[in-house]
């Protein structure tokens, strides 16, 4: 891992200002390097804009393996990560760890969740199976026809894109510079081991470059993983009384309750190329799933809909790529986080900083 501080003469460019790019920029700037961030649109205007900020490794990555281990490790870093952003003057953002309730609507789902609860408990995770009454005692708004629920206490959520905007402020307080909207169109080696960025403004040269371009990573042709965009949409609702006290989950949707009284309902997964337009079909499917999970949402006020493109790796492993470019020296790639970008941000920042500076 990267440690200590680095001379300000180490000049690092970060391409991308989503949650991954801003986390890396803040981490590297905190270690003393000079950081410049380039973003083709604006801070948190890509996948981060349409993220509900759920922190739930034992739901997102049920099967034990490297991805689950990474997600669990990164979740364990989140308290310190959030505190570090706030300490460095980042803007206010909501962060809470109230746990999750994953609901079973069929007997088969209930049996699977009971097995999962037992396995997680044996692994030291604070998880338990709740029958119908126990689940509705915790969350009275749940549908009365559920079979039960899996409760996992260490899960939580963080406000998106508020976290990303706070990371950008914290990185600036550490000396990072942000340039947006500026599009980086090409990256190539430069004399002396440097790296030249061709931008929509003018070419610039850096000692090190980090590509955190999300679904647009492959545009820069720096090798590494092949990334495909997977469109995700979520809706935001407002109810007169809170619908939940923690993140609720079903096979068809999840819900995140915010302190301002709104409720995020997500999220679709669509193979739509680079089309980021919200659609009525997605809204209809999310509202139907929400009404099945929490019937009271039928009377909720509709606030807005958001859409973004998750960067999915095309290989079967589903692992993000965090490491050196195979084709251009002194270029590090951090992409392919798919649905887990916000969850993996703390760990990715540490790993990328180590790759760049060590």
TORTILUM-665234 format. One record per residue (C-alpha): residue number from 1; y, z, x. Coordinates in steps of 0.1 Angstrom, whole numbers, plus 5000, padded with zeros to 4 digits. Layout:
BEGIN
<node resi="NUM" c2="Y" c3="Z" c1="X"/>
...
end
This chain:
BEGIN
<node resi="1" c2="5000" c3="5000" c1="5000"/>
<node resi="2" c2="5036" c3="4994" c1="5011"/>
<node resi="3" c2="5053" c3="5025" c1="5023"/>
<node resi="4" c2="5084" c3="5036" c1="5040"/>
<node resi="5" c2="5116" c3="5015" c1="5041"/>
<node resi="6" c2="5123" c3="4981" c1="5054"/>
<node resi="7" c2="5152" c3="4966" c1="5072"/>
<node resi="8" c2="5177" c3="4949" c1="5049"/>
<node resi="9" c2="5173" c3="4918" c1="5070"/>
<node resi="10" c2="5139" c3="4911" c1="5052"/>
<node resi="11" c2="5151" c3="4887" c1="5026"/>
<node resi="12" c2="5128" c3="4883" c1="4996"/>
<node resi="13" c2="5131" c3="4860" c1="4965"/>
<node resi="14" c2="5114" c3="4868" c1="4933"/>
<node resi="15" c2="5109" c3="4839" c1="4908"/>
<node resi="16" c2="5107" c3="4853" c1="4873"/>
<node resi="17" c2="5125" c3="4881" c1="4855"/>
<node resi="18" c2="5098" c3="4893" c1="4830"/>
<node resi="19" c2="5081" c3="4926" c1="4832"/>
<node resi="20" c2="5061" c3="4916" c1="4863"/>
<node resi="21" c2="5090" c3="4900" c1="4882"/>
<node resi="22" c2="5114" c3="4928" c1="4875"/>
<node resi="23" c2="5088" c3="4955" c1="4884"/>
<node resi="24" c2="5082" c3="4938" c1="4917"/>
<node resi="25" c2="5119" c3="4933" c1="4924"/>
<node resi="26" c2="5126" c3="4970" c1="4917"/>
<node resi="27" c2="5097" c3="4981" c1="4939"/>
<node resi="28" c2="5106" c3="4959" c1="4969"/>
<node resi="29" c2="5143" c3="4967" c1="4966"/>
<node resi="30" c2="5134" c3="5005" c1="4965"/>
<node resi="31" c2="5116" c3="5000" c1="4999"/>
<node resi="32" c2="5148" c3="4987" c1="5014"/>
<node resi="33" c2="5144" c3="4949" c1="5015"/>
<node resi="34" c2="5170" c3="4925" c1="5003"/>
<node resi="35" c2="5159" c3="4911" c1="4970"/>
<node resi="36" c2="5172" c3="4881" c1="4950"/>
<node resi="37" c2="5157" c3="4873" c1="4915"/>
<node resi="38" c2="5158" c3="4838" c1="4900"/>
<node resi="39" c2="5151" c3="4833" c1="4863"/>
<node resi="40" c2="5152" c3="4800" c1="4844"/>
<node resi="41" c2="5163" c3="4817" c1="4811"/>
<node resi="42" c2="5172" c3="4854" c1="4812"/>
<node resi="43" c2="5158" c3="4888" c1="4818"/>
<node resi="44" c2="5128" c3="4895" c1="4794"/>
<node resi="45" c2="5132" c3="4862" c1="4776"/>
<node resi="46" c2="5096" c3="4850" c1="4781"/>
<node resi="47" c2="5064" c3="4867" c1="4772"/>
<node resi="48" c2="5081" c3="4901" c1="4776"/>
<node resi="49" c2="5104" c3="4893" c1="4746"/>
<node resi="50" c2="5073" c3="4890" c1="4723"/>
<node resi="51" c2="5054" c3="4920" c1="4737"/>
<node resi="52" c2="5048" c3="4951" c1="4717"/>
<node resi="53" c2="5044" c3="4971" c1="4749"/>
<node resi="54" c2="5010" c3="4986" c1="4740"/>
<node resi="55" c2="4994" c3="5006" c1="4768"/>
<node resi="56" c2="4957" c3="5007" c1="4757"/>
<node resi="57" c2="4932" c3="4998" c1="4784"/>
<node resi="58" c2="4902" c3="5012" c1="4766"/>
<node resi="59" c2="4909" c3="4989" c1="4737"/>
<node resi="60" c2="4922" c3="4958" c1="4755"/>
<node resi="61" c2="4894" c3="4959" c1="4781"/>
<node resi="62" c2="4865" c3="4977" c1="4763"/>
<node resi="63" c2="4839" c3="4964" c1="4788"/>
<node resi="64" c2="4836" c3="4983" c1="4821"/>
<node resi="65" c2="4846" c3="4962" c1="4850"/>
<node resi="66" c2="4874" c3="4954" c1="4875"/>
<node resi="67" c2="4899" c3="4946" c1="4848"/>
<node resi="68" c2="4894" c3="4979" c1="4830"/>
<node resi="69" c2="4895" c3="4997" c1="4863"/>
<node resi="70" c2="4928" c3="4981" c1="4871"/>
<node resi="71" c2="4943" c3="4988" c1="4837"/>
<node resi="72" c2="4932" c3="5024" c1="4837"/>
<node resi="73" c2="4946" c3="5029" c1="4872"/>
<node resi="74" c2="4979" c3="5014" c1="4862"/>
<node resi="75" c2="4981" c3="5035" c1="4831"/>
<node resi="76" c2="4977" c3="5066" c1="4852"/>
<node resi="77" c2="5008" c3="5055" c1="4872"/>
<node resi="78" c2="5030" c3="5050" c1="4841"/>
<node resi="79" c2="5047" c3="5084" c1="4839"/>
<node resi="80" c2="5059" c3="5081" c1="4875"/>
<node resi="81" c2="5068" c3="5045" c1="4870"/>
<node resi="82" c2="5090" c3="5052" c1="4839"/>
<node resi="83" c2="5106" c3="5081" c1="4856"/>
<node resi="84" c2="5114" c3="5060" c1="4886"/>
<node resi="85" c2="5132" c3="5034" c1="4865"/>
<node resi="86" c2="5152" c3="5061" c1="4847"/>
<node resi="87" c2="5160" c3="5079" c1="4880"/>
<node resi="88" c2="5175" c3="5046" c1="4894"/>
<node resi="89" c2="5199" c3="5043" c1="4865"/>
<node resi="90" c2="5179" c3="5020" c1="4843"/>
<node resi="91" c2="5190" c3="5016" c1="4807"/>
<node resi="92" c2="5174" c3="5038" c1="4781"/>
<node resi="93" c2="5140" c3="5027" c1="4767"/>
<node resi="94" c2="5114" c3="5042" c1="4745"/>
<node resi="95" c2="5081" c3="5054" c1="4762"/>
<node resi="96" c2="5055" c3="5076" c1="4745"/>
<node resi="97" c2="5018" c3="5084" c1="4749"/>
<node resi="98" c2="5008" c3="5096" c1="4714"/>
<node resi="99" c2="4974" c3="5078" c1="4716"/>
<node resi="100" c2="4958" c3="5052" c1="4695"/>
<node resi="101" c2="4937" c3="5050" c1="4663"/>
<node resi="102" c2="4913" c3="5020" c1="4661"/>
<node resi="103" c2="4901" c3="5016" c1="4626"/>
<node resi="104" c2="4866" c3="5005" c1="4614"/>
<node resi="105" c2="4864" c3="4985" c1="4582"/>
<node resi="106" c2="4827" c3="4979" c1="4583"/>
<node resi="107" c2="4796" c3="4999" c1="4590"/>
<node resi="108" c2="4788" c3="4977" c1="4620"/>
<node resi="109" c2="4823" c3="4984" c1="4635"/>
<node resi="110" c2="4819" c3="5021" c1="4628"/>
<node resi="111" c2="4786" c3="5022" c1="4647"/>
<node resi="112" c2="4800" c3="5003" c1="4676"/>
<node resi="113" c2="4831" c3="5026" c1="4678"/>
<node resi="114" c2="4808" c3="5057" c1="4677"/>
<node resi="115" c2="4789" c3="5043" c1="4707"/>
<node resi="116" c2="4822" c3="5036" c1="4725"/>
<node resi="117" c2="4835" c3="5071" c1="4718"/>
<node resi="118" c2="4804" c3="5086" c1="4733"/>
<node resi="119" c2="4805" c3="5064" c1="4764"/>
<node resi="120" c2="4842" c3="5070" c1="4770"/>
<node resi="121" c2="4837" c3="5108" c1="4766"/>
<node resi="122" c2="4809" c3="5107" c1="4792"/>
<node resi="123" c2="4834" c3="5088" c1="4815"/>
<node resi="124" c2="4860" c3="5115" c1="4811"/>
<node resi="125" c2="4883" c3="5097" c1="4787"/>
<node resi="126" c2="4897" c3="5117" c1="4759"/>
<node resi="127" c2="4882" c3="5098" c1="4730"/>
<node resi="128" c2="4865" c3="5108" c1="4698"/>
<node resi="129" c2="4851" c3="5094" c1="4666"/>
<node resi="130" c2="4868" c3="5103" c1="4634"/>
<node resi="131" c2="4853" c3="5100" c1="4599"/>
<node resi="132" c2="4874" c3="5086" c1="4571"/>
<node resi="133" c2="4889" c3="5119" c1="4560"/>
<node resi="134" c2="4897" c3="5130" c1="4596"/>
<node resi="135" c2="4914" c3="5097" c1="4604"/>
<node resi="136" c2="4935" c3="5098" c1="4572"/>
<node resi="137" c2="4944" c3="5134" c1="4579"/>
<node resi="138" c2="4960" c3="5122" c1="4611"/>
<node resi="139" c2="4975" c3="5090" c1="4597"/>
<node resi="140" c2="4978" c3="5093" c1="4559"/>
<node resi="141" c2="4991" c3="5058" c1="4554"/>
<node resi="142" c2="4958" c3="5042" c1="4565"/>
<node resi="143" c2="4938" c3="5023" c1="4540"/>
<node resi="144" c2="4916" c3="5046" c1="4520"/>
<node resi="145" c2="4886" c3="5023" c1="4523"/>
<node resi="146" c2="4881" c3="5026" c1="4560"/>
<node resi="147" c2="4848" c3="5038" c1="4575"/>
<node resi="148" c2="4864" c3="5058" c1="4602"/>
<node resi="149" c2="4883" c3="5054" c1="4635"/>
<node resi="150" c2="4881" c3="5057" c1="4672"/>
<node resi="151" c2="4908" c3="5080" c1="4686"/>
<node resi="152" c2="4919" c3="5077" c1="4722"/>
<node resi="153" c2="4945" c3="5102" c1="4733"/>
<node resi="154" c2="4959" c3="5089" c1="4765"/>
<node resi="155" c2="4971" c3="5055" c1="4751"/>
<node resi="156" c2="5007" c3="5048" c1="4743"/>
<node resi="157" c2="5034" c3="5022" c1="4742"/>
<node resi="158" c2="5067" c3="5013" c1="4759"/>
<node resi="159" c2="5096" c3="4995" c1="4744"/>
<node resi="160" c2="5098" c3="4959" c1="4752"/>
<node resi="161" c2="5120" c3="4942" c1="4762"/>
<node resi="162" c2="5140" c3="4974" c1="4768"/>
<node resi="163" c2="5118" c3="4983" c1="4797"/>
<node resi="164" c2="5124" c3="4950" c1="4814"/>
<node resi="165" c2="5161" c3="4952" c1="4810"/>
<node resi="166" c2="5160" c3="4988" c1="4824"/>
<node resi="167" c2="5139" c3="4976" c1="4854"/>
<node resi="168" c2="5166" c3="4949" c1="4861"/>
<node resi="169" c2="5194" c3="4975" c1="4860"/>
<node resi="170" c2="5174" c3="4998" c1="4883"/>
<node resi="171" c2="5167" c3="4969" c1="4907"/>
<node resi="172" c2="5204" c3="4961" c1="4908"/>
<node resi="173" c2="5212" c3="4997" c1="4915"/>
<node resi="174" c2="5188" c3="4994" c1="4945"/>
<node resi="175" c2="5207" c3="4963" c1="4957"/>
<node resi="176" c2="5188" c3="4934" c1="4941"/>
<node resi="177" c2="5208" c3="4904" c1="4929"/>
<node resi="178" c2="5199" c3="4885" c1="4898"/>
<node resi="179" c2="5207" c3="4848" c1="4892"/>
<node resi="180" c2="5201" c3="4835" c1="4857"/>
<node resi="181" c2="5199" c3="4810" c1="4843"/>
<node resi="182" c2="5188" c3="4792" c1="4875"/>
<node resi="183" c2="5156" c3="4771" c1="4875"/>
<node resi="184" c2="5135" c3="4771" c1="4907"/>
<node resi="185" c2="5121" c3="4735" c1="4907"/>
<node resi="186" c2="5102" c3="4734" c1="4940"/>
<node resi="187" c2="5091" c3="4757" c1="4969"/>
<node resi="188" c2="5083" c3="4744" c1="5004"/>
<node resi="189" c2="5078" c3="4758" c1="5039"/>
<node resi="190" c2="5109" c3="4760" c1="5061"/>
<node resi="191" c2="5113" c3="4764" c1="5099"/>
<node resi="192" c2="5103" c3="4797" c1="5115"/>
<node resi="193" c2="5079" c3="4807" c1="5088"/>
<node resi="194" c2="5107" c3="4809" c1="5061"/>
<node resi="195" c2="5104" c3="4795" c1="5026"/>
<node resi="196" c2="5129" c3="4772" c1="5010"/>
<node resi="197" c2="5136" c3="4773" c1="4972"/>
<node resi="198" c2="5150" c3="4743" c1="4955"/>
<node resi="199" c2="5170" c3="4754" c1="4925"/>
<node resi="200" c2="5191" c3="4738" c1="4898"/>
<node resi="201" c2="5221" c3="4751" c1="4918"/>
<node resi="202" c2="5214" c3="4746" c1="4955"/>
<node resi="203" c2="5185" c3="4751" c1="4980"/>
<node resi="204" c2="5182" c3="4786" c1="4995"/>
<node resi="205" c2="5159" c3="4799" c1="5022"/>
<node resi="206" c2="5141" c3="4833" c1="5023"/>
<node resi="207" c2="5117" c3="4852" c1="5045"/>
<node resi="208" c2="5093" c3="4859" c1="5017"/>
<node resi="209" c2="5089" c3="4846" c1="4981"/>
<node resi="210" c2="5072" c3="4861" c1="4951"/>
<node resi="211" c2="5062" c3="4839" c1="4922"/>
<node resi="212" c2="5060" c3="4858" c1="4890"/>
<node resi="213" c2="5067" c3="4829" c1="4866"/>
<node resi="214" c2="5042" c3="4838" c1="4839"/>
<node resi="215" c2="5029" c3="4808" c1="4820"/>
<node resi="216" c2="5052" c3="4786" c1="4841"/>
<node resi="217" c2="5037" c3="4796" c1="4875"/>
<node resi="218" c2="5019" c3="4764" c1="4881"/>
<node resi="219" c2="5051" c3="4743" c1="4879"/>
<node resi="220" c2="5059" c3="4754" c1="4915"/>
<node resi="221" c2="5026" c3="4741" c1="4929"/>
<node resi="222" c2="5020" c3="4769" c1="4953"/>
<node resi="223" c2="4983" c3="4770" c1="4948"/>
<node resi="224" c2="4966" c3="4801" c1="4934"/>
<node resi="225" c2="4953" c3="4805" c1="4899"/>
<node resi="226" c2="4955" c3="4779" c1="4871"/>
<node resi="227" c2="4974" c3="4794" c1="4843"/>
<node resi="228" c2="4975" c3="4783" c1="4807"/>
<node resi="229" c2="4999" c3="4795" c1="4780"/>
<node resi="230" c2="4985" c3="4814" c1="4750"/>
<node resi="231" c2="5011" c3="4818" c1="4723"/>
<node resi="232" c2="5015" c3="4852" c1="4707"/>
<node resi="233" c2="5036" c3="4861" c1="4677"/>
<node resi="234" c2="5046" c3="4895" c1="4663"/>
<node resi="235" c2="5067" c3="4906" c1="4633"/>
<node resi="236" c2="5090" c3="4936" c1="4630"/>
<node resi="237" c2="5092" c3="4955" c1="4598"/>
<node resi="238" c2="5112" c3="4985" c1="4585"/>
<node resi="239" c2="5099" c3="5011" c1="4561"/>
<node resi="240" c2="5117" c3="5039" c1="4543"/>
<node resi="241" c2="5092" c3="5065" c1="4557"/>
<node resi="242" c2="5073" c3="5062" c1="4590"/>
<node resi="243" c2="5040" c3="5043" c1="4587"/>
<node resi="244" c2="5023" c3="5060" c1="4616"/>
<node resi="245" c2="5028" c3="5085" c1="4644"/>
<node resi="246" c2="5008" c3="5066" c1="4670"/>
<node resi="247" c2="4996" c3="5030" c1="4677"/>
<node resi="248" c2="4972" c3="5018" c1="4650"/>
<node resi="249" c2="4946" c3="4991" c1="4656"/>
<node resi="250" c2="4922" c3="4970" c1="4636"/>
<node resi="251" c2="4902" c3="4939" c1="4644"/>
<node resi="252" c2="4930" c3="4917" c1="4629"/>
<node resi="253" c2="4962" c3="4934" c1="4642"/>
<node resi="254" c2="4979" c3="4964" c1="4658"/>
<node resi="255" c2="5009" c3="4984" c1="4648"/>
<node resi="256" c2="5035" c3="5002" c1="4670"/>
<node resi="257" c2="5059" c3="5027" c1="4654"/>
<node resi="258" c2="5093" c3="5030" c1="4670"/>
<node resi="259" c2="5117" c3="5059" c1="4668"/>
<node resi="260" c2="5143" c3="5037" c1="4651"/>
<node resi="261" c2="5121" c3="5034" c1="4620"/>
<node resi="262" c2="5108" c3="4999" c1="4627"/>
<node resi="263" c2="5072" c3="4989" c1="4630"/>
<node resi="264" c2="5059" c3="4961" c1="4653"/>
<node resi="265" c2="5028" c3="4942" c1="4640"/>
<node resi="266" c2="5011" c3="4919" c1="4664"/>
<node resi="267" c2="4998" c3="4897" c1="4676"/>
<node resi="268" c2="4984" c3="4862" c1="4672"/>
<node resi="269" c2="4966" c3="4843" c1="4699"/>
<node resi="270" c2="4972" c3="4806" c1="4697"/>
<node resi="271" c2="4964" c3="4776" c1="4719"/>
<node resi="272" c2="4997" c3="4758" c1="4713"/>
<node resi="273" c2="5007" c3="4746" c1="4747"/>
<node resi="274" c2="5043" c3="4755" c1="4756"/>
<node resi="275" c2="5054" c3="4756" c1="4719"/>
<node resi="276" c2="5072" c3="4790" c1="4715"/>
<node resi="277" c2="5084" c3="4784" c1="4679"/>
<node resi="278" c2="5075" c3="4811" c1="4654"/>
<node resi="279" c2="5055" c3="4798" c1="4624"/>
<node resi="280" c2="5051" c3="4808" c1="4588"/>
<node resi="281" c2="5013" c3="4808" c1="4591"/>
<node resi="282" c2="5014" c3="4834" c1="4618"/>
<node resi="283" c2="5038" c3="4856" c1="4599"/>
<node resi="284" c2="5016" c3="4853" c1="4568"/>
<node resi="285" c2="4984" c3="4863" c1="4587"/>
<node resi="286" c2="5001" c3="4892" c1="4604"/>
<node resi="287" c2="5015" c3="4905" c1="4571"/>
<node resi="288" c2="4981" c3="4903" c1="4555"/>
<node resi="289" c2="4964" c3="4921" c1="4583"/>
<node resi="290" c2="4991" c3="4948" c1="4582"/>
<node resi="291" c2="4987" c3="4953" c1="4545"/>
<node resi="292" c2="4950" c3="4958" c1="4549"/>
<node resi="293" c2="4955" c3="4984" c1="4576"/>
<node resi="294" c2="4985" c3="5002" c1="4561"/>
<node resi="295" c2="4990" c3="4991" c1="4524"/>
<node resi="296" c2="5025" c3="5005" c1="4524"/>
<node resi="297" c2="5037" c3="4977" c1="4546"/>
<node resi="298" c2="5036" c3="4954" c1="4515"/>
<node resi="299" c2="5069" c3="4971" c1="4505"/>
<node resi="300" c2="5084" c3="4970" c1="4540"/>
<node resi="301" c2="5116" c3="4951" c1="4548"/>
<node resi="302" c2="5112" c3="4921" c1="4571"/>
<node resi="303" c2="5133" c3="4924" c1="4602"/>
<node resi="304" c2="5123" c3="4895" c1="4625"/>
<node resi="305" c2="5095" c3="4875" c1="4642"/>
<node resi="306" c2="5091" c3="4870" c1="4679"/>
<node resi="307" c2="5070" c3="4845" c1="4698"/>
<node resi="308" c2="5061" c3="4842" c1="4735"/>
<node resi="309" c2="5036" c3="4826" c1="4759"/>
<node resi="310" c2="5011" c3="4849" c1="4776"/>
<node resi="311" c2="4999" c3="4837" c1="4810"/>
<node resi="312" c2="4961" c3="4834" c1="4808"/>
<node resi="313" c2="4940" c3="4826" c1="4838"/>
<node resi="314" c2="4916" c3="4798" c1="4832"/>
<node resi="315" c2="4887" c3="4813" c1="4851"/>
<node resi="316" c2="4861" c3="4833" c1="4832"/>
<node resi="317" c2="4868" c3="4865" c1="4849"/>
<node resi="318" c2="4902" c3="4870" c1="4832"/>
<node resi="319" c2="4916" c3="4888" c1="4862"/>
<node resi="320" c2="4953" c3="4884" c1="4872"/>
<node resi="321" c2="4960" c3="4869" c1="4906"/>
<node resi="322" c2="4981" c3="4892" c1="4929"/>
<node resi="323" c2="4981" c3="4880" c1="4965"/>
<node resi="324" c2="4991" c3="4853" c1="4990"/>
<node resi="325" c2="4995" c3="4817" c1="4981"/>
<node resi="326" c2="4966" c3="4796" c1="4996"/>
<node resi="327" c2="4989" c3="4767" c1="5004"/>
<node resi="328" c2="5023" c3="4781" c1="5015"/>
<node resi="329" c2="5028" c3="4809" c1="5040"/>
<node resi="330" c2="5048" c3="4839" c1="5031"/>
<node resi="331" c2="5045" c3="4832" c1="4994"/>
<node resi="332" c2="5029" c3="4858" c1="4971"/>
<node resi="333" c2="5018" c3="4850" c1="4936"/>
<node resi="334" c2="5016" c3="4876" c1="4908"/>
<node resi="335" c2="5005" c3="4859" c1="4876"/>
<node resi="336" c2="4977" c3="4856" c1="4850"/>
<node resi="337" c2="4981" c3="4890" c1="4834"/>
<node resi="338" c2="4975" c3="4876" c1="4799"/>
<node resi="339" c2="4978" c3="4904" c1="4774"/>
<node resi="340" c2="4981" c3="4932" c1="4800"/>
<node resi="341" c2="5013" c3="4924" c1="4818"/>
<node resi="342" c2="5032" c3="4955" c1="4806"/>
<node resi="343" c2="5002" c3="4977" c1="4812"/>
<node resi="344" c2="4996" c3="4963" c1="4847"/>
<node resi="345" c2="5032" c3="4963" c1="4858"/>
<node resi="346" c2="5032" c3="4996" c1="4879"/>
<node resi="347" c2="5000" c3="4986" c1="4898"/>
<node resi="348" c2="5011" c3="4950" c1="4902"/>
<node resi="349" c2="5044" c3="4961" c1="4917"/>
<node resi="350" c2="5027" c3="4982" c1="4943"/>
<node resi="351" c2="5001" c3="4956" c1="4952"/>
<node resi="352" c2="5027" c3="4928" c1="4954"/>
<node resi="353" c2="5051" c3="4949" c1="4975"/>
<node resi="354" c2="5022" c3="4956" c1="4999"/>
<node resi="355" c2="5013" c3="4918" c1="5001"/>
<node resi="356" c2="5049" c3="4909" c1="5007"/>
<node resi="357" c2="5060" c3="4936" c1="5031"/>
<node resi="358" c2="5028" c3="4947" c1="5049"/>
end
